[in-house]
């Protein structure tokens, strides 16, 4: 089941809410999610495999094009598609139509529309929205929700279950995501970078884990070394900060969350490295895993 939509509509927040656990990083900035993220719900009645996708937008660079490809690839084999909209925006835009048309070309699966962020806008004219959507397609359901507060999430989940096709489970009951530990570590660090900066830095930053293993002198401590990749010397100076205080703060915040994620003490070392205009180059996009 794919969760799709424009950037910053709350797709990752919705995934985390339905799973009851954080597996996708979340920030207030668009284009936080860069790869497809798998999340699995297990119950006695069903197993649902959710695919969180990057926000589909008008691509401006090579990285943007890879993110849009990732999102559209994710919908090809899904039994149900959840299209997430922002309820604080009263009208759909041309990009919504383009996305829905692109989805429909790739997969004729049932579409459920989730009008997210109703905690920020309770004055929704549902009849008007239904009329607009049905001019293009006939969704199985249009449901106002709040991924942040959990309102109507159980109703959304039940409708998804009703539209699933029967089949054997794909994953063991103790598996909730297919993300590898180094991917989780890299994304956690990147999240802390994103929330620390404005303008171009969050969108031109990547994180690469260069070492992740038990500390040699104390195996109970997980030793992580990571490179924060930026696209210019000016960005490097910003991320390091005066006297290294900015990168230290990023490290402190990341270390705290990584300790909870891996349930062990963390020894984290961060370096900031410049790869000029890396987000425009296929080589680096593939190296950092943003092409899948």
C-alpha positions in Angstrom: 0.0 0.0 0.0 1.5 3.3 -1.1 1.2 6.6 0.7 1.7 9.4 -1.9 1.1 13.1 -2.3 2.8 16.4 -2.7 5.7 17.4 -0.3 4.9 18.3 3.3 1.4 17.0 3.4 2.2 14.7 6.3 2.8 11.3 4.6 5.6 10.3 7.0 3.7 11.4 10.0 0.8 9.3 8.9 3.0 6.2 8.4 4.5 6.7 11.9 1.0 7.2 13.4 -0.4 4.0 11.8 2.6 1.9 12.9 2.7 3.4 16.4 6.4 3.9 16.1 8.7 6.3 14.4 10.5 4.8 11.4 10.4 7.7 9.0 12.0 11.1 9.9 9.7 14.0 10.1 10.3 17.7 9.8 8.3 20.8 8.9 10.3 21.2 5.7 9.2 19.8 2.4 11.2 17.0 0.7 12.4 15.5 3.9 11.7 11.9 2.7 14.1 10.9 -0.1 13.6 7.1 -0.5 10.7 4.8 -0.2 10.3 3.7 3.4 8.7 0.4 4.2 6.5 0.0 7.3 4.7 -3.2 8.3 1.6 -3.5 10.5 0.8 -6.9 12.0 -2.5 -8.1 13.4 -4.3 -11.4 13.7 -6.5 -10.4 10.8 -3.9 -9.0 8.4 -0.5 -7.8 7.6 -0.2 -4.5 5.8 3.0 -3.3 4.1 3.0 0.5 3.8 5.3 2.3 1.5 6.0 6.0 2.4 7.2 7.9 -0.6 9.0 11.2 -1.4 6.7 14.1 -2.0 6.0 14.4 -5.7 6.8 17.9 -7.0 8.1 19.7 -10.1 11.7 18.6 -10.2 14.5 21.3 -10.5 17.6 19.1 -10.3 18.9 15.6 -10.7 18.1 14.7 -7.1 14.5 16.0 -7.5 14.0 13.8 -10.6 15.2 10.8 -8.6 12.8 11.5 -5.8 9.8 11.8 -8.1 10.9 8.5 -9.9 11.1 6.8 -6.5 7.5 7.9 -5.6 6.0 6.8 -8.9 7.8 3.4 -8.8 6.3 2.7 -5.4 2.7 2.8 -6.7 3.1 0.2 -9.4 2.3 -3.0 -7.5 0.3 -1.7 -4.6 -3.2 -3.0 -3.8 -4.3 0.3 -2.3 -3.1 3.9 -2.8 -3.6 6.5 -0.1 -3.4 10.0 -1.6 -2.6 12.5 1.2 -3.8 16.2 0.9 -3.2 19.1 3.2 -6.6 20.2 4.6 -5.3 23.7 5.3 -5.1 24.3 1.5 -8.7 24.8 0.3 -8.1 24.0 -3.3 -6.3 21.3 -5.3 -3.8 22.5 -7.7 -2.6 21.4 -11.2 0.2 19.3 -9.6 -2.4 17.2 -7.7 -4.1 16.4 -11.0 -0.8 15.6 -12.6 0.1 13.3 -9.7 -3.2 11.5 -9.7 -3.1 11.1 -13.5 0.5 9.7 -13.2 -0.7 7.2 -10.5 -3.7 6.2 -12.6 -1.5 5.4 -15.6 0.7 3.1 -13.5 -1.8 1.4 -11.3 -5.7 1.1 -11.3 -5.7 0.1 -7.6 -8.4 1.7 -5.3 -7.5 5.2 -4.1 -8.3 6.4 -0.7 -8.0 10.2 -0.2 -6.8 11.3 3.3 -7.4 15.0 4.0 -4.7 15.5 6.6 -4.1 18.3 9.2 -7.7 18.8 10.1 -6.3 19.7 13.6 -5.2 22.9 11.8 -8.4 23.4 9.8 -11.8 22.1 11.0 -13.8 24.0 8.5 -13.7 21.5 5.6 -16.4 21.5 2.9 -16.3 17.7 2.3 -19.0 17.7 -0.3 -17.1 20.3 -2.4 -13.9 18.4 -2.1 -15.6 15.2 -3.1 -17.1 16.9 -6.2 -13.6 18.1 -7.2 -12.1 14.7 -6.9 -14.8 12.8 -8.7 -14.2 14.9 -11.8 -11.0 13.0 -12.2 -11.5 9.7 -10.4 -13.8 7.9 -8.1 -11.9 7.3 -4.8 -13.1 4.6 -2.5 -13.2 7.1 0.4 -12.4 10.7 1.1 -11.7 11.0 4.8 -10.6 14.0 6.9 -7.8 12.9 9.3 -5.1 14.2 11.6 -1.9 12.2 11.5 -0.6 14.3 14.3 -3.4 13.7 16.8 -4.7 10.4 15.4 -8.2 11.6 14.6 -9.9 9.1 12.2 -6.8 7.1 11.7 -8.6 3.9 12.8 -11.3 4.6 10.2 -8.7 5.1 7.5 -6.9 1.9 8.5 -10.2 -0.1 8.4 -11.0 1.1 5.0 -7.6 0.2 3.7 -8.1 -3.3 5.1 -11.4 -3.7 3.3 -9.8 -2.9 0.0 -6.8 -5.3 0.4 -6.5 -8.5 -1.6 -6.0 -11.8 0.2 -2.5 -13.3 0.3 0.2 -14.7 2.5 2.2 -12.5 4.8 5.5 -11.3 3.4 7.3 -10.5 6.6 7.8 -12.1 10.1 5.8 -10.7 12.9 8.8 -9.0 14.5 9.7 -7.0 11.4 8.3 -3.5 11.1 10.6 -2.0 8.5 13.1 -3.1 6.0 15.4 -0.2 6.7 19.0 -1.2 7.5 20.6 0.1 10.7 23.0 2.3 8.8 20.1 3.8 6.9 18.3 4.5 10.1 21.4 6.1 11.6 22.0 8.3 8.5 18.4 9.5 8.3 18.3 10.3 12.1 21.4 12.5 11.7 20.0 14.1 8.6 16.8 15.0 10.4 18.8 16.9 13.0 20.6 18.8 10.3 17.3 19.7 8.6 15.7 21.1 11.7 18.8 23.2 12.5 18.9 25.2 9.3 16.8 27.2 6.8 17.1 28.0 3.1 19.2 25.7 1.0 21.2 23.7 3.6 18.5 21.1 4.4 17.9 20.4 0.7 21.6 20.2 -0.3 22.7 18.0 2.6 23.2 14.2 2.7 24.6 11.9 5.4 26.8 8.9 4.8 27.7 6.4 7.5 31.3 5.4 7.2 31.6 3.2 10.3 29.0 1.5 12.5 30.2 -1.2 14.8 30.7 -2.0 18.5 33.4 0.2 20.1 36.7 -1.7 20.2 37.5 -0.9 23.8 33.9 -1.3 25.0 31.6 -3.5 22.9 28.5 -2.3 24.8 28.9 1.1 23.1 27.9 1.4 19.4 30.5 3.5 17.5 29.1 5.5 14.6 31.1 7.7 12.3 29.3 9.7 9.7 30.0 12.4 7.0 27.6 15.2 6.7 27.8 16.1 3.0 27.2 19.7 1.8 27.5 21.3 -1.6 29.7 24.3 -0.8 32.4 25.6 1.5 29.9 28.2 2.8 27.5 25.5 3.8 30.3 23.6 5.5 31.1 26.7 7.7 27.4 27.0 8.6 27.0 23.4 9.6 30.2 23.4 11.7 29.3 26.7 13.3 31.5 29.0 15.4 34.0 26.9 17.3 32.2 23.7 16.1 29.2 24.4 18.3 26.6 23.8 15.6 27.8 20.4 14.5 28.2 19.5 18.2 24.6 20.4 18.8 23.6 18.2 15.8 25.6 15.4 17.2 24.1 15.7 20.7 20.5 15.6 19.3 21.3 12.7 17.0 23.1 10.7 19.7 20.1 11.1 22.1 17.7 9.7 19.5 20.0 7.0 18.3 20.4 5.7 21.8 16.7 5.2 22.0 16.5 3.6 18.5 19.3 1.1 19.1 18.8 0.8 22.9 22.5 1.2 23.6 25.0 3.9 24.3 26.3 5.7 21.3 29.7 7.1 20.5 29.0 9.4 17.5 31.7 11.2 15.4 30.6 13.6 12.7 32.6 15.2 9.9 31.4 17.8 7.5 32.6 17.4 3.9 32.1 19.3 0.7 31.0 17.6 -2.5 30.3 20.5 -4.9 26.7 20.4 -6.3 26.4 16.7 -5.4 22.6 16.9 -5.7 23.1 17.5 -9.5 25.2 14.4 -10.1 24.0 10.9 -10.6 27.2 9.4 -9.1 26.5 10.9 -5.6 22.7 10.3 -5.8 23.4 6.6 -6.4 26.1 6.5 -3.8 23.9 8.0 -1.1 21.0 5.6 -2.0 18.6 8.2 -3.3 17.9 6.4 -6.6 15.6 3.7 -5.3 
